[in-house]
Amino acid sequence: TNGLEIAVATQDTTNKCSEGTTQSVPGLLSWSFSGDGQATSITLLEEDTKANFQEILNLIVAKTVFFARWTNVATSLVREGMGYLSSYNETAGNAEPYTFTFTFTGSGQIFT
């Protein structure tokens, strides 16, 4: 499963006319990409697969800020921006394929 999440925080506001009731306006926008994969679903050479998983791990360990693009080839849909990996998880169960998940957190504007 791969996806994009965009959220807008709310800012509480008040004035003399609100009479103690909650009012809010749109605040800061945040966004992230999430993704997962299985080693068995990749058709690249084994060395390339290991390098790709290792590169993702290297990026999060180094806290690297980089440009990322999420693309749907069938529809030419593109989402992109600068950010960093904020989570990465590897799982290898008994008699199950090796899997990984990650979250790329945007820093700044997302381009749609």
C-alpha positions, 0 to 999 in steps of 0.5 A: 500500500502506498499513499499520500496524506495531507492534513491542515491543522486548526487554529483556535480563535476567539473574539468578543462576539464568540461568547465562549464558543469554539471558532477556528481557522485553517492553520499549517498544512502538513503532508507525507508519503507512505509506502511498503514493499516485499522483496519477493515482488521486486523483479530487479537483480538481488544485488539491486534489491539489497542496495535499494533497501539499504539506501532507504535505511541509509537515508533515514539513519543519516537524517537526509533531506531529499527530493521525492516524487510519487507517480501513478504511471497509468494516469500521469499523476505526480506529487513531489517535494522536499522532505525526509524519511521519518519512519522505516520498518523491516519485518521478516516472519517465519515462512513469510516474505521480507517486507518493509514500510516507510514514511516520507514527511514533507518539509515545505510545499508539496507540488501537485 
